[in-house]
């Protein structure tokens, strides 16, 4: 069930992308003009970068079905004509539309804490045997997720946008992905099950890691959005230490150089540190 916050987000963005509501997506990829679709969705080019990105994210989020990963390779046109995809496929669509609009962007991969799942662990072990350690980015207590960053011309900074969850902007992302309050949820992919990201990496055009963004989001921005109250608490040092301890291991797992399953105790530890931080903050600031 979509939360109240998601509904508020939807109605906030609705006027921005309303001009794209009647665009007919063909079944034949040869008949799809991505440039025309981008122009149909987006508001006037004089709008802020935030408004234009919000338009594209809202359009895909409300029109595309979320589908589980089937490991098939598809072009952006095939994903659009299919009217659905997993998080990586939806991120690729948004990236292509933003590129058509002249908005600089890049895909982002993360690893996040999840409720324990032996089924996910068994599936990951099978994929590791077939394709190597790159598949260890999901497992018993963790999973991977893909979204994008866009360069905000007004802020002169890279900002997050998650097409699957319908999130745009740093504060919205932090509160939905790491925050201690009500979470924005997709019908199929609830962000409450993605307890908190533990590693974040910006990707280059070829899919290789371009920049480590873990400290930016999980330490600096996290503390900033919570008005630097987190760093004043006793649990902050444990959380930041575990983020820094895991960032290199997670990067090597994405690069296929280590098996992240061999670090499951560290993943359990960082979850405990996050829970301690959350408990302290709620007890102190949300009585």
HUMOGI-V418850 format. One line per field, one symbol per residue. psi: psi as a letter, one per 30 degrees, with the letter a starting at -180 (. if undefined). A space follows every 50 residues. Layout:
BEGIN
psi = ???
END
This chain:
BEGIN
psi = kkleeeeeeefefefegffgegkjklfjfffkjeeeeeeeekakffllee eeeeeeeeeeeffkkkklkggkkkleeeeeffhllaeeeeeeeeeeeeee ggjklklkklklklkkjeeeeeeeeeeeeefafffgflaegllllkalkl jjfefhlklkkjeefhkkleeeeeeffflfakkkkleeikfffiekkfkk kkllfgflkekjgeeeefdeeeeeeghgfefflffeeeeeeeeeefeeee eeeefgfljfffgfeeeeeeeeeeeeeeeeeeeefi.
END
